Structure formats: structure tokens, C-alpha cells
Amino acid sequence: MPQATALRPSLLLRSSMSSVSGALPFPQPTQLAEAAAELPYGERCGPSFFPGGKNIAVGDLTSTIVHGNYNVTILNHDAERRTDLSEDGPGVSVDEIVAWLDGPDFLRICQAALAQRMPGTGMWFIESEEFRQLVEGRSIIVWGTGMPGAGKTVLSSFSFKHLTDTFQGDKGVAVLGVFLRYNERCALRDVFAALLCQLVKGHQCAYVYMKAVYARTQATGIVEQDLVEALRDIFGALDRVFVVIDGLDEVDDEVRDGLLHVLPSLGANVLILSRPLELCWNHVPGALRLRAEARNEDIDLFVEAKIKLSSKLQAILNGDHVLIGRLKARVRASADGMFLVAQLQMELVLQTARSVNSLFKALEQLPSNVDGIYRQTLERINAQSGEDASIAHQVFTWLLHAKEPLSIDDLQYALAISVKDKTYDAGNIIPVPLMLSMCGALVTVDEPYSRYRPRRRVRFIRKHFSWQISYLGH
């Protein structure tokens, strides 16, 4: 006799176990979601029918689940037959579903930002009253705003990690991340697909649900509305869902407005970090707002970390707390809440300081605004050897005038073409670390957009710098 497949209520939102004639009406998804809300943490995918069983053919079925103080009745539904609802049975794999959804891998941006975070920074953000309400409340939206270069991506990445660590092992909670970049254009459909990819990878109930959707729509393709309905059903089957969105200002209006319309309607707790977007606040009038910027204590920790990592600065400062305090104070004053400015300032100090006097001179000459920082960085780039400066200028030119985002391979090949005779020579390819060092920390390389699109893209450190470098000249 065939073994039974484990069936769970939250996985039967839109499908049946078998095709039968005269089947009873199937309850609405909201009814099941409401019943599922009574389940304790860790059991949100619902109790199993026939635990440990496989491949049972069930005809008409009316089953009552009794769990504590609630009862749920699951009725069969006359629909297309579903098979292989268990993970260990034959059928489509997680990787196949993820490849089919073809959503961008936003979390690699998160990982890259976490690698740049200095230990101890950003604690004020997760200890804020607004973040506490996000963690403890329901359908809460927190919107943190800051100027470009304020360190918002590091804050959002740290918040994502904190939420993931807080709810680790709780199967009823999903923590999802959307990290948007101006040079990686994506449609609203791509964002929804990415969220489903993360759910499928991390939650068995989402995987089983999407297997049925895959079987139903593989031939015709899945459209945006199907993705939204899938998110709605899976969110409803979970106890809580957190969505962290970074860079909402870096996408076009259609994507931005679509996310602000759909995600709150799904009942998720949403954390947004972006530059100020006053025109969009009417979408979420009840959102809790706070400023996302580098606090003084974060700047101090950053400077201390740079000193520890630099044998040159350690030798010059020689543990002089007065001098270290003056360095911190100068960087704090010039940074004005922008981590990017603090980073560029410390790069200038590391490049120019040779003694206590030269360190003081470097501190006195530090620009007090972003334009000045960029200008001084460009001057330092131009002060390199003629060939190094020329290569940096070529990189800037390619990035400024490319019609689409360039991969690091594209840029390397372009630089290997002789300007004089227009010929390509593989022997002229410049190693990536060397090329980036010539550009004075103004250019960075992103990790691949997706494991299925393994192209590492190169870009300016901030979107507005592409205009700035053109304005200042290079």
C-alpha cells in the first residue's frame, strides 16, 4: 500500500490532495490564516496529517485538527491533483524553483556591507524605540532616512542580521531583505521573485507551496500578480514576516510605489532605509520615522578601528590619547553624520601622514564638505604616476559614459585595448585590486547580481558621485 504524504493546512491554501467529483467547498485562505495565527511559534506550518508517510491517494476527506483551544476543519477541494508534497519525495528541487523564479540575490549586498561594518557601530539604531516597536509589534513600518553616504546600507544590513539572529530557529518567522542599487535595475516583479526565493530557501512551507505553483504555471510562466498572491498566502501562513528594504530611493517610481503599496498590505513588519522621500510618505502615513546617520560614537569607533589596523598610524600616534582625541574630533566635525566622508578622510590621512607634524597638517587640510573630499581625492589620484592616473581616468570615463552597468570583466577588457592602434592584448589586463587602488576608493565592485547571473559589476561608490566627478573634472 502506498505511504501517506504529510499534509499541512497552510500548504492547502490553493490546492487539493486529489481530484475528486463532488468535492466539498474549500475554505478561503484568510480563514486558514486566522486559524493558523493561534498556533505557537515553531509550529506555524501546521500539524501534519499522516506524519512520516508518503504518496497516499486520498479521496473525499474531511479532517478536524484539534490543537489546544482551537479546531480547524480541512475540506478537500476539487482541483488539479497534486503529488509530492514532501521534501524527500521526487519532484522539483529548491534550486530549480529558485532558478525558475529568477529573482536577484539581494543578500550578497547585505553580506558585503556587513563585512565593512566596524564592530560596535550601529548599536544605537537597534536599541532605538522605533526598532523595538518593529521587533515587538505587528504590521509596523519603520522608515529611517539619511543623506547619501550616511551609512544606511550598513545599518540596514546590521538590522537584517540582528533580526535573523533574534528569530533564528523560529520556523514561524521569516526575515527577508531587499537591497536595491541604482546600477542594477530591477522591475517590481524581480523584487517579489527575490522575496519568494528567500522564503523557498528558508521555509519548508514556502517550498511546498511554490512547488504547486511551479507545476501549475511552469509552461505559461508566472506573472507579477501570481507572485503577489503567493507572498500573501505564505505570509499569512507564517506567524510574522520582517522585510528590510535598503536603497528605496535608488529605483524608479513604479518599483518604489509598488513596494510601498503591496508590502504593508501583506501584514509584514517593514524596515525601510533611504534618503528622504517626502513624496512617498503618503503611502505609509503611519510609519515611524527616524534619522539614519553615523552617530559620533560610530565615528569614534571607526577611527579607533582604522588606527588599530594601520601600523603607520600606530607608530605616529604612539598611544597619545590627546592626539587620538583630536583626530576623532576633526573627523567627526567634518563627517557631519556621513560615514562616507569619514572613510575618505581617513584614507587621506593614511596616504599623507608621515610624522606628527604631517598628521596635524593633514588634519588641518581636511575638507569640511563632500565636494571638498571628492576634489582632494581626485587631486591625490592625479598625483600618482602618469600611467596610474591615466588608467584611473579611463575607468571614470567608462563608468560615466557606459550605456548599461559594466561588469568587472567588461572594464578589464576595455582597459586592455590599446588607445593608439585599437587592438586588444590579454597581457594588458590589469588585476582588479590594482585597478581599484588607482581609483582612490571612489570605485567599488559589487558581488554577482544572482548566482544565475554571475557578473561582478563595477560602479562609483555613490550614485551622485558620477555627476560630481564629471562636474569637478578628471
Secondary structure, DSSP 8 states (H G I E B T S, - for coil): ------B-GGGGSS--SS--TT------HHHHHHHHTTS-TT-TT---BSTT-------S-EEEEEETTEEEEEE---S------STTSSS--HHHHHHHHT---THHHHHHHHHH--TTTTHHHHTSHHHHHHHHSSS-EEEEE--TTS-HHHHHHHHHHHHHHHTTT-TTEEEEEEE--TTS---HHHHHHHHHHHHHHH-HHHHHHHHHHHHHHTTT---HHHHHHHHHHHHHHSSEEEEEEE-GGGS-HHHHHHHHHHHHHTT-EEEEEES--GGGGGGSTT-EEEE----HHHHHHHHHHHHHH-HHHHHHHTT-HHHHHHHHHHHHHHHTT-HHHHHHHHHHHHHH-SSHHHHHHHHHH--SSHHHHHHHHHHHHHTS-HHHHHHHHHHHHHHHH-SS-EEHHHHHHHHTB-TTT--B-GGG---HHHHHHHTTTSEEE---SBTTB---EEEESSTTHHHHHHHH--
